[in-house]
Amino acid sequence: MSFIEPKKKVIEGDTVLLYISINNMHSIKVTPNIVNKNGETIEYTHQTTFGAVKVKSLIGHEYGTKVQLTKGYAYILQMNTDLWTLNLPHRTQILYTPDISMILMQLEINPSSVVIEAGTGSGSLSHYFLRAISSKGHLYTFDFHENRVIQAREEFHEHGYEKFVTVQQRDVCANGFTEELNGKADAVFLDLPAPYKAIEYVTKALKSTGGRFCSFSPCIEQVQHTCLELEKHGFLEIQTIEILQSEHIVKEKHIPIIDLSFVKTKRDENEEKVIKNNEKKPQLPTRKILTTLNTPIQPGHTGYLTFATFLKV
Ligand SMILES: C[S@@+](CC[C@H](N)C(=O)[O-])C[C@H]1O[C@@H](n2cnc3c(N)ncnc32)[C@H](O)[C@@H]1O
């Protein structure tokens, strides 16, 4: 199902999002039947924490409407790049939007960009490159794992991006990128265990006017090797950053007003008597203040992003 065009109604074959809450979403391929573990074709019933839904019953629903589950309800939404990243089938570790948004900005991706990516992995980042370039640009994406290449190709095709992407099986550290790409790329992105082994091929692939480079690495030792290689090959503006997300919640809170007068008044004595009699504390007066809190769980380290510019002289 195309991610590019908005759709009105669910038809058979669509990949839809069943949205229960921000932490409870399900990606479903709308097919009436599925094959079970015993090889038998059975009616496809999807289970959620709010009960089940017969997938066939989703056909004909308008996107954005409520659907009944056996113990609750959900909304049926059209899949897009952001929802796909949150719900895609994981074949590898993937990149998420905080890192991805920085990558797109720093690589100066625009609708006519020619981008090279390795490895494709689960295609999370590839979908964002495709969303940004799918009018005049092209994405060449490489992975040495055969099944990942086949599955990514199928997904790009299903999501309407086939015209804008070429997926190839290749070990880019051993063999570089394909020759026809020499001098063609505006930007190269690497998410590989040993990106430093591919830097000399990056210099060949970037346009004669030069271009931008980015590498994502979880470990600082990978970053160190990569930066040394970038320097050796004449890259400029080498910069490594880490994106750490921090969410803040603005809230109004009631705080007790502290009484600092230690002098007991007639009223205090009376109140003490009331406490003794009723074994109940008096309600302290409170004041409303506007405050900001951190969320209890903050996302931590994902990886380091190393950016650089290459100019051919
Ligand atoms: C962490 S995954 C990439 C995830 C991807 N960025 C995403 O957002 O879904 C790394 C991928 O690099 C591939 N890979 C590792 N070494 C490679 C090499 N030398 N050449 C091509 N692909 C390679 C692996 O097979 C794996 O699929």
The ligand as a Gaussian input file, in Angstrom:
#p B3LYP/6-31G(d) Opt

LIG

0 1
 C       22.097000      -1.896000      12.041000
 S       21.652000      -2.465000      10.465000
 C       21.136000      -0.981000       9.643000
 C       19.774000      -0.509000      10.114000
 C       19.194000       0.591000       9.273000
 N       19.951000       1.807000       9.390000
 C       17.730000       0.860000       9.676000
 O       17.432000       1.998000      10.128000
 O       16.885000      -0.031000       9.551000
 C       23.229000      -2.775000       9.746000
 C       23.116000      -3.543000       8.426000
 O       24.397000      -3.486000       7.804000
 C       24.592000      -4.696000       7.086000
 N       26.044000      -4.817000       6.859000
 C       27.029000      -5.033000       7.764000
 N       28.234000      -5.039000       7.175000
 C       28.009000      -4.808000       5.858000
 C       28.863000      -4.688000       4.723000
 N       30.190000      -4.817000       4.843000
 N       28.309000      -4.440000       3.517000
 C       26.959000      -4.311000       3.396000
 N       26.104000      -4.421000       4.435000
 C       26.620000      -4.661000       5.642000
 C       23.982000      -5.755000       7.997000
 O       23.615000      -6.901000       7.258000
 C       22.778000      -5.017000       8.589000
 O       21.604000      -5.326000       7.880000

